[in-house]
Amino acid sequence: MRNPERALEVYLVGGAVRDRLIGLNTESDRDWMVVGSSPEQMVELGFRPIGSDFPVFLHPHTHEQYALARTERKIGRGYHGFVFNCDPDVSVEEDLGRRDLTMNAIAEDKKGNLIDPFGGAADIENRIIRHASEAFREDPVRILRTARFAARFRGQGFSVAEQTLVMMSEMVDNGEVDALIPERIWQELVNALAGPNIAEFVLTLKRCKALKSLLPEIDKLFGIPQTAKYHPEIDTGIHILMCLDAVEKITDDPMTRFAVLVHDLGKAETPTDILPSHHEHEINGLDPIVGLCERLKVPVSYRQFALMVCRHHLEAHRIAKMKPGKVLSILEKINAFRSPETIKKFKQCCLADSRGRAGYENSDAPHLDLLDEYYRVAISVDQAGIAAQVKSRTIPETAMGDQIKKKIREKRLQKISQFRKQQQAIS
């Protein structure tokens, strides 16, 4: 059948309807709801089944997703604790009733008419993010999704309804969020990190008390004072939010943004008797990062980069006063010679850290450019020439590799020292 959907009662649902009503020009994926059909009929019409929990199919030509209208019933904790009913008698309104937010509980028929039983179009017009029904509280993932929508649509003037925040808080109090599996928390977090207004995502979770349950290492930073001379914003949690705002303007890379999110976790570990100073917070923050990453099963690449940024971001801000040997050591520790791209990402994190302070939002942090300059002179060493020179000597082959590395490092140190003297002479 050339157009198999003609034999079905189908409705456009989800993001495509929502985003058009909001007035966004982005091309959202189109998802379809099928009413009055069965898995057997869908297969007969050429649709390919892909759903494991409930019947979802791919269109044989467009490859768009078509899901049978369904209802769900809560039988256990967490977002897996549901049984689904996909009988042909499930109506459009019943299917929409299981959805999370009113803005997502709108369907459009073939003639362009809206089916909007929960007032989603009005909420969109009034820029309100609201739960569609009491069923919202049955799925803890919806707390994270609501926070993500709050961030995603903040630029369009949306905010979360107070009643929805209250419901989310009650879900936290009831321990519903404790049933979330780590992989799903990370999935929602990394999606938020890849999108706009990450600070709003964090703040929404804090407003409903979910941040303490899901990301306690971040929650602990709020209320921790910093030295006003360097951090006029005082509160470490506010500093992190400002850093997230800053990094958004610098890069859309979620790995870099994650490193910025966790770079100051050590400040929550500072003994109270030395506050607002944070001696060795760059070291004290390593264990909390490891703990967060292990709990949420964060990819190794994210963990390693975040640990590197945490450990060395403070040194980057002091690089103008460092001795050549220390400069070379930092370049080695951030893996600059094996992965030059690391310098760029590391600098982006440090720049966000610098700009994430009250009054410094537009700072260029020119001292960070020294990282590039030192790398440029260090990498200019003729490594092939040094290797050839070492190989011409009568030394054991087993020691040759170490000798080459040693000579290359000595030459790099010499180059950095010469460059530093030139800079001091100019200044």
Beta strands, then each sheet from edge to edge (+ up, - down):
strand 1: 9-13
strand 2: 31-35
strand 3: 48-49
strand 4: 56-58
strand 5: 65-68
strand 6: 71-74
strand 7: 82-85
strand 8: 107-108
strand 9: 114-115
strand 10: 128-129
strand 11: 159-160
sheet 1: 3+ 4- 5+ 2+ 1- 8+ 9-
sheet 2: 6+ 7-
sheet 3: 10+ 11+
end
